[in-house]
Amino acid sequence: MFRLANFMTMIIGTERFVEAVRRLGYEQDIAFRELPAR
């Protein structure tokens, strides 16, 4: 998981991180968007 300095509210995480957040019930507090990868 990385937190970008220029985007204080943007957290970049893996698919596994997203699944864990959903399992813990925090999904309503966080919006997820997929980023394109090379």
N, C-alpha and C positions, 0 to 999 in steps of 0.2 A: 504494500500500500504506500502510495506517495501522496504528499500534500504539496501542491504548487505554491510558491511564494507569492506570485502575482494574482492568484485566485484563492483567496482565503477560504471561500466556501466550497471549493471544488476538491473532492477527494477522488483519486484514481485508484481503483482496486481491481482485483481479479474476479473472475466469475465465481470462484469459491467464496470470496469475501461477500459478494452479493447474496449468495445462497445462505450464508451464515446470518447476515442481517435480516433476511426474510424469515428464517427459522426463529430468530430471537424476537420477532415482532416489531422491529424498528422501521419497517418499510414505509409506514405512513409519514415518518419524519424525514425521509431521504428520497430524492428522485434519482432514478438510475437511467443512464443513457449509455448506449454502446458506442465506443470510439473505434474508428477504423484503424487497423493495424497493418503494417507492411510485412 
